[in-house]
């Protein structure tokens, strides 16, 4: 049987920027991440975070919708 693998990036909101790092949040989760791969970020922006790095700037509306779907209870 072949297994499928998936990488997951989480949209997070930038709260504070300090050089090459930013404090970001998603719900009650706070993290410090590396933002070297993206230029021009500012407080309030949403970024896609994967393994501690901001890999893409995300539209705020799309980020909020994704987070809503992640938080939605599931029944299987």
Buried (B, 14 or more C-beta within 10 A) or exposed (E): EEEEEEEEBBBBBBEEBEEEBBBBEBEEEEBEBBBEEBEEBEEEBBBBBBEEBBBEBBEEEEBBEBBEEEEEEEEE
